Amino acid sequence: MAETHRLPHRLQIVDALRGFALLGILSVNIWAFADSHFASPAANPAYVSALDKAVRFLAALLFETKFYLLFSFLFGYSVTLQMDAAARAQAAFLPRMLRRQAGLIVLGLLHGALLFYGDIMSLYGALGLILLACRHWPPERAAKATIWLLSVMGLGWMLFGLLLAGVTEAAPPDTSAVLKLQAFRGSAAATQAYHLGHLPEMLGIILLLQAPSAMALFFLGFAAGRLRLFEQPELCREAAHRMLRLGLPLGLAGALCYAAASTYGPGGWLEVVAFGFGQLSAPLLCFSYVAAALLLFERPAGQRIEAALAALGKMALSNYLLQSLLLGLLFTGYGLRLIDRLPPLAVLACVPPLYALQMLLSRWWLARYRYGPGEWLLRAATLAAVPPLSK
C-alpha cells in the first residue's frame, strides 16, 4: 500500500488537493503543446467551427487561471508543514528552505529549457524566498496581503484594458505561432531550441501575469497553515458550504466573462478587462472547487477518491514534469508532432487517459519507493544529504 495512505488526514487532504490540481494544470498546459496559437492575441485559423470554439470556451471557463492558484495556496500551506518538520528534526529551518527553493529554481529552469518553456516552478522558487522573508507575519497580516495583491492585480488590468479601448492602431502580425508550429513539427533539436529560446521571454510574461496572484495565494495558504485549517473538520465544512453558496456564483460570473472574451474576442481591450475581472473572481471559483472536494472526501466513496488523488499529489513535482514529457511526446518534435493536427475536442479527450496513467504510475511507484524522483532530488537539496529512496 502506498505510504500516502498512512499519512495523517490533514496531510492526505493536502496531497489529495495537489493531485486534483494536477488535473487542472494538465487541462490547461495541454493547449500550450497542442495549439500553436495558445496565449496568442490571434485565434487559431485551424479551429473555426462552433464546436471548436465551444470546447476552447469550456477549457477557459473551467480550468484556465484557476489551478495554478490552488497550487500556490498549497505551496504556502506546505511551508508551515516544512516548519513543523524542521522543528521535529531539531534542524534550522531557514537554511533547509533556502536550499529547497534553490533546488526548485534549478529544476524549474531545466524543465523550461528542455520540456516546457512555460515552466512556473522557477517562479515558485523565487517567490518562495519572499514568503520566507515574511514567515513571521501573523495570519491576519498574510490574509490582508492576499486581498491587497489580488485587488491591485485585478483592478490594474481592468484599468489598463479600459485605457486600451481608445487605441485603434492595428496590432503588428504575430509570428510566434508560425515559429512554434515549425519547431514543434521539426526535429527534437528544433523543439528543444524553441523551449530554450523562449524561456526568458516566457518567464517575463509569467512574472507579469501570474506572479502577483501566485504570491497572494502563497500568503493565504501560509495563513491557513498557521491556523492549521485542515486539522479543523468542522471549520472546513462550514467554510466549504459558505464558499459554494456565495463564492461559486461570483467565481463563475468572472470565469464566464474571461472565457467569452478570450475565446470569441482575443487580442482586444475587452479581453484585457475580462482578464482583470477574472483575476478578482478566479480565487473564488478555485476555492469553490476545493470546497466541493472537501465535502466529497467526507463521503465513503469520496474517501477512496481522496486516497487515489493523494498518491498523485505526493508526487506532484514528478507528475508535473511527467505531464510535460508526455505532452512533448504527443505534440512536439520529441515524438508524434501532433500540434495543430487534433481538433480541440480530441485534445481535451486526451486529458482523462493521461491523468489516469499518472494515477496508476503514482500508485505503482509509491508501493516501492518513498518519494517520487523529483521529490527525492528536492529533498536531497533540502537536507543537503542523500535520503533513502527505496522502502
N, C-alpha and C positions, 0 to 999 in steps of 0.2 A: 504493500500500500504506500502511496506517495506520502512523503513527510508532511506535505501541506495539510493532510487530514488530521495530523496530531497537533497542529498549532492551536494556541488559544483562539477563542472565537473572534476576538477583535482583530487579530492578525489575519485570520481566514477571511474576514469580511474585506479587509484592505486588499488582500491578494485577489479575492473574487472580483472586486471592483476594478482592479488593474486588468484582470482578464477580460472583463466586459469592455473596458476602454479600448483594448486591443481590437475588438470588433469594429468599433467606430473609426479607429486610426486606419485599419485596413480598408474600410469602406470609402475613406477619403483619399488615401495615398494611391490606391489602385488607379485613379484617374490621372495622376501625375505620370504614370507609366503608360497608360493605355491611350491617352488623348493628347495629341501634340499641342492642342490649344488650351490645355488646362491652365488656369490662372492667367490666361492671356486676355487682353482687352477686346479681342475679337472672338466670335463664336466659331466653332469648327465647321467648315463648309461640308464636311462629310456627314454631319449629324443634323439634318434639317427637317426630318419628319416630326409629326406631332408626338409620336411615341418616343423618339429620341429626346425631344425637349422635356417630355413628361418624366422620363427616367432621370435626367440630369436635375430637373426641378426637385424630384423626390430625394436624391442624394444630397443636394444643397440644403433642403429643408430639414432632414433628419440628422445629418452627420457633420457637414462642414461647419467649422468654427466652434464645435461643441466639445469634442472628445479630447482635444489637447488640453482643454480646461480641466477636465476630470483628471488627466494625468498630472497636471500641475498641482491640483488640490492634493492628490495622493502623495506627490513628491514632498510638499510641505508637511503633510501629516507624518510621512516616514522619517523626516528629520527628527521629530520628537522620539520616534522609536529608536533611532540611532543614538540619541542622547541617553535613553534608558539602557541600551546595550553597552555603551561605553561605561556607564555607571556600574552596571553589573560586573563588567570585566575590570573595574577599577583602573581604567585607562583614560588618558587625556582625550577629551572629546574633539577639540579643535584640530590638532594635528591629523587625527584619523579622517575627519571630514574634509580637510584641505586636500589630503591625498585622494580621497574619494572623488571630489569634484575635479581634480586634475585628471584622474583616470577617465572620468566621464567625458571631459573635453577631448582627450586624445582619442577615445573610442568613437566619439561623435564625428571628429574630423576625418578619421579613417573611413567611417561609414559614408560620410558625404563624398569623399574623394573616390570611393570605389563602387558604392552601390546606389546611393540616392543623394543627389545634390540638395534635396530639401530637408536634410537632417536637422533635427531640433535638439538632439542630445547635447551637442556642444553649447547651445544656448542655455539649456538647463544647467549645465556645469558652471557656466559663467554667472547666471542669475542666482544660483545656489550660494555663491560667495556673498552676495548682498544679503541673502536670508541669514547666513551665518553671522554676518556683522550685526544683524538685528535680533539675534536669538534670545536676548534678554528682555525683549519687549513683552509686556503683558498681553494677554489675548485681546483685550479691548482695543489696544493701540494697533495691533496687527489687523483686526477687523476694520478699523477706520481707514487704514492704509489701503485695504482692499476696495472699499467704497470709493475712495478718492481716486485711485488709479483707474478703475473701471469707468467712473464718471468722466474724467478728463479724456480718456481714450475714446469713449463713445461720442461724447458731445463734440470733441475736437474734430473727429472725422465727419460728423454731420455738418458742422460749420464749414469745413473745407469743401464738402460736396456742394453746399449751397453757394459758396463763392465761385465754384466752377460752373454754376448754372448760367452765368452770363458770358462764358467763354464759348465762342462759336468757331474758333480755329480748328481745322481738321487735324486729327491726330496723325503722326507720321506712321507709315506702314510698319507693321510688326513682323520682323524677320526671324524672331526667336523660334516660332513654331516650325518654320522651314528647317532651321538648323537642327532642332531637336529631332524632327522626323528623319532627316538624313543620318544623324548619328545613331538613333535607335534602330534604324533599318540597315545600318552598316555593320562593321565588324565589332568584335568585343573591344578592341583597342579604341575604336571611334566612340563607343558608348562610354568607356571609362574616361576618355579625354573630355567628353562633354560634361560628365559629372564633375571632374576636377576643375574644368574651366569655368563652370557656372556656380561652383560652390561659394566663392567670395561674394558674388552678386546676390545669391540667394540668402546667404547669412545676413546681409544687409536688409533685404526685404523682410525676412522673418523678424529681425530685430525691430523693424518699424511697425509691422502689422501684428505681431504676436507677443513680443516681449512684455509690454505693459500689462496686458491681461494675464499672461502667464505669471508674472511677478505678483499680480493681485491675488491670484489663486494660490500661489505659494504661501502668501501671508495668511489667507483664510484657512488653508489646510494646516498650517503651523498652529494657528489659534485653536482649531478643532482638536489637534493632537494634544496641545497643552491642557485642554479641558477634558481630554480622554473621552471624546464624544462617542466612539464606538464601543465603549465599555458601559454605556448607559442605554440599554434597550428601550426603556420607556420613553426617554427623551428623544431617541432616534425615531421611534414610532410616531410620536406626536408631531415632530418636525416634518416627517415624511408626509403625513396626512395634510398638514398645513401647506406644504410645498405643492402637492398635487392640486390642492383646492385653489390656491392663489397664484402660485408661480407658473404652473403649466399653461394657463391661458395667455399670460403675458409673454412667456417664452415662445409659444407657438406663433403669436402675432408678429413678434420680431423676426422669427425664422421665416415666416411666410413672406414678409417684405424683402428680406435678403434673398431668398430663393427666387422670387419672381424677378427681381431686378438683375441678379447675376445670370439667370437663365435666359430671360427674354429681352434684356436691355443691357448687355455687358459693355463696359468701357465708357459709360456716360456718367454724368454727375449724379444721376439718380442711384446708380449702383454704389457710389461712394457714400451717399446719405444713408442708403439701406445698410451698408456695411457698418456704419457708425451705430445705427439703431440696433443692428444685430449684436454689436459688442456689448450693448447695455442689457439685451434680453437673453443672449446665449447662455450666461451662467444660470438663469432661471430654468431654461429647458434642460441644461446639463444636470442640474440637481433634481429636476423632476424625474429624469431617468434614474438617478441614484435612489430617489425616494421609492420609485416603483420596484427597483431591485431589492432594496432593504425589506420592503413588505413581502415581496415574493420569497425571500430567503427564510422568512418565518414559517412558511408552509412546509409540510413534509417533502413534497416534490421539489420545492424551492431549495431545500437544504442539499439535495443531490445536485442541483444545478450550481449552487454555491461552491460545493466541493470540486466540481468539474472546472468551474471558472478559476478557482483558486490555484489549481495546478498550472493553468496558463499564466496567471498573474505572478506566481512565484518566479517564473522565468520570463517576466515581462521584457527585460532588456534583450535576452536572447531571441524571444519571439518577435520583437520589433525588428531586429536585424534579419531574422529569417524571413519576415514578410518582404523586406526589400530584395533579398536574394531570390525568393520565389517569383516576385513580380518582375524582376530583371530577367529571369529565365523565360518568362512568358512573353514579355512585351519588347525587349530590347535586343541589341546585338549580342548579349550574353547567351541568348537562346533562340526562341522562335520568332522574334521580331514582329509581334502581332500589333504593334502600335498603329492606331487608326484603322485596323482591319476587323475589329469586332464592333458591332453596334452597341450602344450604351446598355441595352437590356442584357446582352451577353456578358458585357463587362461586369455589371452588377451581379449576374448569376455566378461569376467566378468566386465571389466572396464567401458564400457558405461552405463550399468544399475546401477552400484554402484554410478557412478558420477551423473546420472540423479536423483537417490534417494536423494543424498545430496543436489542437487539443489532444489528439491521440499521441503525437510525438512527445508532448509535455508529460503525459501520464507515464509513458514508457521510460522516458529519461529519468524522471524523479523516482521511479521504482528502483533505480540502480545508482543514482548519484545524488549528492546532497544539494547541489546547485546547478543551474544552467551554466553553459560555458561562459556566456557574457557576465553573468553574476559572479562566477568564480574568479574571473580576471579582475572585476571591480572590487571584489572582496580582498583579493591579494594586494591590490593597490591600497585599499583602506587600512589593512592590518600591517602592511609592509612585511608580509610573510607569505608562505605558500600554504594555504589551508587545504585540508584533505578534501578530495573530490568524491571519491568512491565511498559508498556507505559501508 
